[in-house]
Amino acid sequence: MGILFVVATPIGNLNDLSPRAIETLRIADYILVEDTRQTIKLLNHFDIKNKMVSYHKFNEKERSSEIISDLKYGKNVALVSDAGTPCISDPGYILVKVALENNIKVIGIPGCSAVITALSIGGLDTSSFTFYGFIPTENKLRKELFNKIKESDIKTKVVYESPKRIIKLLKDLKFEIPGCVVSVCSELTKLHESCIHGKIEDVYEKMKDDPNSLKGEYVILISNEPKKLEETSISIEALLIDVMVKENCSIKEAVNLVNKQNEDYSKKDIYNAGLKLKDILK
């Protein structure tokens, strides 16, 4: 039997690749890579000539059986992702699972992880934390995740987000979990590494008009006092007024925002509440 090595690679600074990881990549019969165009830069930097085999989320199910056969035959295989530790919001879980089910030895070669790096510099309580991965784009799933975060007793919650959606996420957090404390980390281990820490309202204001906010991948740490939904329920009218004040908008605009960002009430109830509020404010 061969060995499946799960090898963590740098998330930015190539000097973070450990000597053990370099040696493992050199002795492997071949290296499973998420994107050959990315991994070749790393291999060239360390003069590693081993064969690369494409292994990503679109082919991992089909390719796993072939790799398992090679491992059973005695080949040693190294698994890497584009950056960081494989299987953490990256491909690899399926292969590792199947390998273990076939009594194939799996060895982790530790190294960089964006989650752990962000937690180490974020200034939030790390006595307990939970990782949710990338934020869903579908409104219903986003709402469900925000509710989980609001209700959780875990000290710190960690999510990933892309630069294209970071401002929207911060705006949603400001609306959904007002007063929470966040650390927004980007470009970790790179030249322009950044960690912006503070209350969500202040961080949002600082980042919303900054052109540099559209660069780099983000790790966001969130800390909030857990609040059960039933304990924090308010009238729709009060919710509309809160949105009008925070967003400096009209009743009509507030109705549209609440319709988009709140699934606890029906559109009809929100519309009727808007009409009622309009009459009150005449």
C-alpha positions as MATLAB code, in Angstrom:
seq = 'MGILFVVATPIGNLNDLSPRAIETLRIADYILVEDTRQTIKLLNHFDIKNKMVSYHKFNEKERSSEIISDLKYGKNVALVSDAGTPCISDPGYILVKVALENNIKVIGIPGCSAVITALSIGGLDTSSFTFYGFIPTENKLRKELFNKIKESDIKTKVVYESPKRIIKLLKDLKFEIPGCVVSVCSELTKLHESCIHGKIEDVYEKMKDDPNSLKGEYVILISNEPKKLEETSISIEALLIDVMVKENCSIKEAVNLVNKQNEDYSKKDIYNAGLKLKDILK';
ca = [
       0.000    0.000    0.000;
       1.093    3.530   -0.735;
       0.485    6.611    1.407;
      -1.778    9.574    0.729;
      -0.057   12.753    1.941;
      -2.297   15.789    2.542;
       0.106   18.700    2.165;
      -0.589   22.269    3.273;
       0.890   24.912    0.987;
       1.486   28.673    1.448;
      -1.484   31.038    1.349;
       0.727   33.843    0.074;
       4.366   33.897    1.118;
       6.146   30.966   -0.548;
       8.716   30.859    2.259;
       6.012   29.413    4.514;
       6.329   26.007    2.823;
       8.001   23.732    5.367;
      11.099   21.607    4.613;
       8.997   18.509    5.360;
       6.369   19.586    2.812;
       9.072   20.202    0.185;
      10.570   16.767    0.760;
       7.124   15.109    0.622;
       6.308   16.750   -2.704;
       9.670   15.596   -4.094;
       9.288   11.930   -3.108;
       5.635   11.525   -4.119;
       4.973    9.518   -7.283;
       2.697   12.328   -8.375;
       0.965   15.406   -6.952;
      -2.784   16.009   -7.059;
      -3.364   19.699   -7.734;
      -6.446   21.898   -7.837;
      -5.098   24.133  -10.619;
      -1.874   23.257  -12.460;
      -1.315   26.919  -13.346;
      -1.151   27.840   -9.658;
       0.806   24.864   -8.314;
       3.482   25.016  -11.036;
       4.617   28.378   -9.592;
       5.208   26.736   -6.237;
       6.946   23.695   -7.695;
       9.201   25.809   -9.902;
      10.166   27.999   -6.945;
      11.458   24.942   -5.065;
      12.738   23.129   -8.171;
      10.300   20.222   -7.736;
       9.909   18.288  -10.980;
       7.217   15.766  -10.024;
       4.233   15.024  -12.235;
       1.015   16.939  -11.527;
      -2.440   15.388  -11.875;
      -5.538   17.597  -11.948;
      -7.857   16.995   -8.999;
     -10.606   19.543   -8.338;
     -14.238   19.800   -7.235;
     -15.542   19.006  -10.718;
     -13.667   15.715  -11.156;
     -12.857   14.491   -7.631;
     -15.620   11.872   -7.526;
     -14.618   10.325  -10.861;
     -10.861   10.543  -10.290;
     -10.847    9.180   -6.727;
     -11.276    5.514   -7.770;
      -8.263    5.752  -10.097;
      -6.146    7.318   -7.349;
      -7.204    4.664   -4.826;
      -6.062    1.981   -7.274;
      -2.659    3.650   -7.539;
      -2.381    3.855   -3.750;
      -3.289    0.167   -3.401;
      -0.648   -0.642   -5.996;
       1.951    1.049   -3.779;
       2.263    4.545   -5.200;
       2.680    7.486   -2.838;
       0.434   10.433   -3.696;
       0.554   14.025   -2.435;
      -2.607   16.141   -2.354;
      -2.403   19.950   -2.424;
      -4.872   22.752   -3.072;
      -4.215   26.145   -4.649;
      -3.337   27.556   -1.223;
      -3.587   26.480    2.389;
      -4.681   23.123    3.765;
      -6.621   20.757    1.461;
     -10.153   19.735    2.509;
     -10.761   23.093    4.269;
     -13.208   24.683    1.796;
     -11.092   22.974   -0.879;
     -11.263   19.560   -2.594;
      -9.914   16.460   -0.862;
     -12.517   15.246    1.611;
     -13.919   12.592   -0.729;
     -10.501   11.115   -1.509;
      -9.413   11.065    2.146;
     -12.682    9.398    3.166;
     -12.409    6.689    0.514;
      -8.730    6.127    1.315;
      -9.488    5.538    4.992;
     -12.353    3.207    4.089;
      -9.813    1.179    2.086;
      -7.339    1.061    4.985;
      -4.902    3.314    3.137;
      -2.631    5.370    5.365;
      -3.302    9.113    5.249;
      -0.666   11.482    6.629;
      -1.148   15.212    7.078;
       1.782   17.516    6.406;
       0.701   20.600    8.377;
       1.285   24.165    7.376;
      -0.698   27.248    6.446;
      -4.418   27.655    7.010;
      -6.204   30.966    6.414;
      -8.685   30.172    9.207;
      -6.019   29.571   11.856;
      -3.853   32.479   10.677;
      -6.799   34.889   10.913;
      -7.775   33.593   14.356;
      -4.217   34.119   15.588;
      -4.163   37.818   14.642;
      -7.861   38.754   14.852;
      -7.988   39.743   18.502;
     -11.193   37.783   19.230;
     -11.748   35.062   21.829;
     -10.428   31.764   20.450;
     -11.391   29.578   23.413;
     -14.121   28.256   21.112;
     -14.751   28.930   17.438;
     -16.691   27.509   14.512;
     -15.969   27.693   10.792;
     -18.802   28.088    8.278;
     -16.783   28.346    5.059;
     -17.928   30.584    2.232;
     -21.082   32.641    2.811;
     -24.030   31.379    0.704;
     -25.222   33.700   -2.060;
     -28.871   32.565   -1.913;
     -30.904   34.865    0.352;
     -32.678   32.072    2.237;
     -29.426   30.259    3.029;
     -27.734   33.522    4.031;
     -30.597   34.279    6.406;
     -30.344   30.815    7.944;
     -26.603   31.240    8.486;
     -27.011   34.678   10.073;
     -29.615   33.202   12.431;
     -27.188   30.410   13.393;
     -24.525   32.988   14.159;
     -26.935   35.100   16.210;
     -28.085   32.145   18.304;
     -24.726   30.390   18.755;
     -22.935   30.289   22.107;
     -19.610   29.717   20.313;
     -17.297   32.637   21.055;
     -16.057   33.350   17.529;
     -17.514   32.490   14.128;
     -15.346   32.353   11.009;
     -16.479   32.766    7.387;
     -14.848   33.244    3.993;
     -15.911   35.808    1.405;
     -14.703   36.984   -1.988;
     -13.640   40.596   -2.638;
     -16.601   41.050   -4.987;
     -19.085   40.393   -2.175;
     -17.270   41.604    0.943;
     -19.064   44.968    1.172;
     -22.468   43.319    0.752;
     -21.589   40.876    3.538;
     -20.539   43.675    5.894;
     -23.747   45.555    5.118;
     -25.827   42.441    5.788;
     -23.994   41.799    9.067;
     -24.624   45.402   10.099;
     -28.339   44.866    9.480;
     -28.641   41.300   10.814;
     -26.239   41.382   13.802;
     -25.920   45.040   14.828;
     -23.211   45.750   17.369;
     -21.216   42.601   16.660;
     -17.420   42.836   16.694;
     -15.562   41.687   13.585;
     -12.021   41.239   12.346;
     -11.804   41.397    8.564;
      -8.558   39.812    7.364;
      -7.245   39.852    3.787;
      -4.047   39.182    1.834;
      -2.765   37.086    4.744;
       1.034   36.526    4.703;
       1.335   38.795    1.647;
       2.881   42.251    1.271;
      -0.407   44.104    1.767;
      -1.783   41.948    4.593;
      -4.632   43.662    6.416;
      -6.728   43.038    9.507;
      -9.460   45.580   10.270;
     -10.939   45.129   13.739;
     -13.902   46.798   15.435;
     -17.664   47.047   15.645;
     -19.387   46.075   12.412;
     -20.806   49.570   11.918;
     -17.339   51.169   12.109;
     -15.662   48.525    9.938;
     -18.375   48.874    7.285;
     -17.957   52.652    7.158;
     -14.191   52.283    6.856;
     -14.315   49.748    4.033;
     -17.389   50.628    1.962;
     -15.717   53.311   -0.178;
     -12.158   51.952   -0.089;
     -11.092   50.723   -3.571;
      -8.612   48.349   -1.917;
     -11.571   46.460   -0.444;
     -12.051   44.781   -3.816;
      -8.687   43.018   -3.611;
      -7.753   39.710   -1.997;
      -9.703   36.868   -0.421;
     -11.278   37.530    2.969;
     -11.479   35.706    6.273;
     -14.047   37.324    8.564;
     -14.192   36.669   12.310;
     -17.460   37.523   14.070;
     -18.153   37.840   17.797;
     -21.601   38.590   19.196;
     -23.676   37.995   22.290;
     -26.040   35.087   21.504;
     -29.657   36.182   21.147;
     -32.534   33.803   20.645;
     -34.859   34.940   17.895;
     -37.943   34.695   20.071;
     -36.293   36.994   22.630;
     -35.508   39.708   20.085;
     -38.676   39.800   18.017;
     -39.977   43.304   17.325;
     -42.919   44.718   15.424;
     -42.575   45.190   11.687;
     -43.212   48.901   12.141;
     -40.312   49.176   14.573;
     -38.125   47.234   12.177;
     -39.030   49.609    9.329;
     -38.247   52.656   11.466;
     -34.904   51.117   12.445;
     -34.014   50.613    8.775;
     -35.132   54.150    7.861;
     -32.868   55.644   10.525;
     -29.835   53.459    9.818;
     -30.056   53.700    6.016;
     -31.472   57.263    5.881;
     -34.188   56.145    3.472;
     -37.907   56.531    2.825;
     -40.673   54.198    4.042;
     -40.953   52.708    0.554;
     -37.209   52.021    0.405;
     -37.293   50.539    3.905;
     -40.126   48.205    2.876;
     -38.056   47.007   -0.103;
     -34.957   46.444    2.072;
     -36.856   44.506    4.723;
     -38.514   42.405    2.013;
     -35.088   41.453    0.648;
     -33.281   40.871    3.941;
     -35.945   39.535    6.310;
     -37.821   36.273    5.848;
     -39.519   36.238    9.273;
     -42.480   38.203    7.902;
     -44.529   37.910    4.712;
     -44.288   40.562    2.008;
     -47.963   41.352    2.567;
     -47.441   42.010    6.290;
     -44.422   44.206    5.567;
     -46.364   46.174    2.946;
     -49.327   46.683    5.311;
     -46.967   47.753    8.090;
     -45.502   50.318    5.690;
     -48.973   51.722    4.979;
     -49.731   51.876    8.699;
     -46.437   53.627    9.397;
     -47.125   56.085    6.593;
     -50.429   57.038    8.220;
     -48.780   57.407   11.633;
     -46.054   59.688   10.289;
     -48.394   61.979    8.342;
];
